[in-house]
Amino acid sequence: MWVPLDVLLIFVALYPVVTAALWVAGGIMFKLLDEHASRFDQEPPDGCPEVSVMGVVEPSSRGSAAPAVVVERRHGG
């Protein structure tokens, strides 16, 4: 007869192993079935979208005590 403590110990012992196996199997399935590297090799027909690049300007270069966040728009590609 199983006591609740035995069931709990078995669950705690097997849970990480079982979930890790599921994550690995899911990653392998995604790699084989869905992720095709060839579709990322070419630029889309309408070009790459613009990307916002965020950077921090150091306080010494601005002359104030607080750093400033600068957003710059760049065209992809």
PAROSE-472565 format. One line per 10 residues: number of its first residue (from 1); their letters; for each residue y, x, z of N, C-alpha, C. Coordinates in nm, 4 decimals. Layout:
N
NUM	a	Y X Z Y X Z Y X Z ~ ...
This chain:
77
1	mwvpldvlli	-0.1179 0.0838 0.0000 0.0000 0.0000 0.0000 0.1246 0.0885 0.0000 ~ 0.2188 0.0483 -0.0821 0.3427 0.1246 -0.0932 0.4423 0.0761 0.0116 ~ 0.4994 0.1697 0.0796 0.6082 0.1354 0.1713 0.7399 0.1500 0.0956 ~ 0.8412 0.0764 0.1332 0.9687 0.0848 0.0599 1.0246 0.2270 0.0493 ~ 1.0012 0.3092 0.1505 1.0508 0.4465 0.1455 0.9814 0.5259 0.0350 ~ 0.8515 0.5042 0.0167 0.7793 0.5721 -0.0910 0.8323 0.5307 -0.2282 ~ 0.8565 0.4030 -0.2453 0.9093 0.3531 -0.3722 1.0472 0.4128 -0.3985 ~ 1.1305 0.4175 -0.2957 1.2641 0.4745 -0.3100 1.2574 0.6234 -0.3452 ~ 1.1694 0.6977 -0.2816 1.1559 0.8406 -0.3111 1.1069 0.8640 -0.4538 ~ 1.0135 0.7831 -0.4996 0.9652 0.7966 -0.6375 1.0771 0.7647 -0.7359
11	fvalypvvta	1.1537 0.6591 -0.7076 1.2657 0.6228 -0.7946 1.3688 0.7351 -0.8004 ~ 1.4056 0.7897 -0.6854 1.5056 0.8971 -0.6805 1.4534 1.0223 -0.7504 ~ 1.3248 1.0482 -0.7423 1.2680 1.1667 -0.8067 1.2599 1.1509 -0.9582 ~ 1.2277 1.0311 -1.0058 1.2070 1.0115 -1.1495 1.3332 0.9730 -1.2257 ~ 1.4321 0.9157 -1.1597 1.5512 0.8658 -1.2285 1.6219 0.9738 -1.3111 ~ 1.6509 1.0925 -1.2565 1.7197 1.1933 -1.3389 1.6374 1.2397 -1.4587 ~ 1.5074 1.2526 -1.4399 1.4209 1.2993 -1.5482 1.4141 1.1954 -1.6599 ~ 1.3982 1.0695 -1.6229 1.3872 0.9627 -1.7228 1.5193 0.9444 -1.7965 ~ 1.6309 0.9425 -1.7251 1.7596 0.9246 -1.7927 1.7933 1.0444 -1.8808 ~ 1.7584 1.1643 -1.8377 1.7822 1.2817 -1.9224 1.7002 1.2731 -2.0507
21	alwvaggimf	1.5773 1.2287 -2.0396 1.4937 1.2139 -2.1592 1.5520 1.1098 -2.2538 ~ 1.6051 1.0006 -2.1994 1.6670 0.8984 -2.2843 1.7923 0.9517 -2.3536 ~ 1.8749 1.0286 -2.2815 1.9953 1.0867 -2.3433 1.9588 1.1836 -2.4552 ~ 1.8591 1.2678 -2.4318 1.8171 1.3640 -2.5341 1.7609 1.2906 -2.6550 ~ 1.6783 1.1910 -2.6321 1.6220 1.1144 -2.7437 1.7321 1.0433 -2.8216 ~ 1.8298 0.9874 -2.7523 1.9415 0.9222 -2.8199 2.0238 1.0197 -2.9017 ~ 2.0467 1.1387 -2.8489 2.1211 1.2403 -2.9234 2.0481 1.2851 -3.0483 ~ 1.9176 1.3012 -3.0375 1.8381 1.3407 -3.1544 1.8388 1.2301 -3.2590 ~ 1.8252 1.1052 -3.2147 1.8283 0.9938 -3.3100 1.9641 0.9841 -3.3791 ~ 2.0728 1.0040 -3.3033 2.2061 0.9995 -3.3630 2.2220 1.1102 -3.4659
31	klldehasrf	2.1766 1.2289 -3.4323 2.1883 1.3426 -3.5242 2.1095 1.3169 -3.6523 ~ 1.9916 1.2618 -3.6405 1.9075 1.2408 -3.7579 1.9485 1.1200 -3.8410 ~ 1.9926 1.0127 -3.7765 2.0153 0.8877 -3.8482 2.1606 0.8626 -3.8873 ~ 2.2559 0.9033 -3.8057 2.3930 0.8577 -3.8266 2.4906 0.9685 -3.8631 ~ 2.4740 1.0850 -3.8096 2.5737 1.1896 -3.8271 2.5405 1.2730 -3.9510 ~ 2.6132 1.2507 -4.0574 2.5934 1.3257 -4.1803 2.7114 1.4202 -4.1981 ~ 2.6847 1.5492 -4.1958 2.7923 1.6476 -4.2045 2.8616 1.6438 -4.3397 ~ 2.7928 1.6006 -4.4436 2.8518 1.6038 -4.5774 2.9724 1.5114 -4.5897 ~ 2.9774 1.4040 -4.5129 3.0917 1.3131 -4.5253 3.2181 1.3704 -4.4626 ~ 3.2072 1.4780 -4.3836 3.3238 1.5400 -4.3232 3.3732 1.6597 -4.4040
41	dqeppdgcpe	3.3017 1.6978 -4.5077 3.3391 1.8149 -4.5862 3.4529 1.7881 -4.6827 ~ 3.4735 1.6641 -4.7214 3.5737 1.6325 -4.8225 3.6898 1.5561 -4.7603 ~ 3.8082 1.5769 -4.8179 3.9259 1.5034 -4.7736 3.9188 1.3612 -4.8284 ~ 3.9622 1.2611 -4.7517 3.9612 1.1240 -4.8019 4.0502 1.1095 -4.9250 ~ 4.0239 1.0115 -5.0130 4.1012 0.9949 -5.1361 4.2502 0.9722 -5.1114 ~ 4.2851 0.9044 -5.0034 4.4265 0.8791 -4.9760 4.4886 0.9855 -4.8863 ~ 4.4215 1.0967 -4.8658 4.4738 1.2062 -4.7843 4.4417 1.1875 -4.6371 ~ 4.4659 1.2919 -4.5618 4.4416 1.2863 -4.4180 4.5585 1.2172 -4.3486 ~ 4.5324 1.1449 -4.2403 4.6417 1.0781 -4.1698 4.7283 1.1783 -4.0938 ~ 4.8495 1.1342 -4.0589 4.9361 1.2189 -3.9783 4.8800 1.2283 -3.8376
51	vsvmgvveps	4.9100 1.3392 -3.7726 4.8599 1.3642 -3.6389 4.9780 1.3961 -3.5487 ~ 4.9787 1.3410 -3.4287 5.0816 1.3750 -3.3308 5.0312 1.4923 -3.2484 ~ 5.1110 1.5986 -3.2425 5.0761 1.7164 -3.1649 5.1713 1.7223 -3.0466 ~ 5.1145 1.7241 -2.9262 5.1979 1.7262 -2.8085 5.1950 1.8657 -2.7476 ~ 5.3102 1.9160 -2.7082 5.3184 2.0461 -2.6455 5.4163 2.0422 -2.5302 ~ 5.4105 2.1423 -2.4461 5.5001 2.1508 -2.3311 5.5919 2.2694 -2.3514 ~ 5.7210 2.2453 -2.3353 5.8201 2.3524 -2.3433 5.8407 2.4036 -2.2022 ~ 5.8289 2.5332 -2.1844 5.8434 2.5928 -2.0521 5.9863 2.5766 -2.0008 ~ 6.0044 2.5641 -1.8699 6.1377 2.5426 -1.8140 6.2356 2.6552 -1.8451 ~ 6.1888 2.7794 -1.8512 6.2805 2.8912 -1.8727 6.3451 2.8861 -2.0111
61	srgsaapavv	6.2758 2.8331 -2.1112 6.3325 2.8297 -2.2456 6.4315 2.7148 -2.2639 ~ 6.4276 2.6132 -2.1776 6.5198 2.5008 -2.1890 6.6386 2.5141 -2.0954 ~ 6.6266 2.5953 -1.9932 6.7356 2.6113 -1.8993 6.7349 2.5091 -1.7872 ~ 6.6308 2.4275 -1.7742 6.6233 2.3319 -1.6637 6.5001 2.3625 -1.5796 ~ 6.4886 2.2929 -1.4697 6.3794 2.3212 -1.3766 6.2480 2.2548 -1.4166 ~ 6.2534 2.1441 -1.4901 6.1315 2.0701 -1.5224 6.0879 2.0969 -1.6662 ~ 5.9568 2.1105 -1.6892 5.9105 2.1266 -1.8273 5.9288 1.9969 -1.9058 ~ 5.9457 2.0089 -2.0351 5.9628 1.8922 -2.1214 5.8434 1.8808 -2.2142 ~ 5.8093 1.7597 -2.2475 5.7006 1.7341 -2.3417 5.7626 1.7075 -2.4777 ~ 5.7152 1.7788 -2.5791 5.7675 1.7658 -2.7144 5.6568 1.7094 -2.8023
71	verrhgg	5.6887 1.6063 -2.8792 5.5920 1.5474 -2.9716 5.6353 1.5809 -3.1131 ~ 5.5452 1.6394 -3.1881 5.5745 1.6812 -3.3255 5.4779 1.6095 -3.4185 ~ 5.5283 1.5554 -3.5270 5.4438 1.4870 -3.6253 5.4068 1.5855 -3.7350 ~ 5.2774 1.5988 -3.7600 5.2292 1.6868 -3.8666 5.1422 1.6063 -3.9606 ~ 5.1518 1.6378 -4.0873 5.0654 1.5731 -4.1857 4.9348 1.6494 -4.1915 ~ 4.8236 1.5775 -4.1815 4.6930 1.6417 -4.1865 4.6623 1.6953 -4.3250 ~ 4.5752 1.7963 -4.3276 4.5341 1.8502 -4.4566 4.6062 1.9692 -4.4882
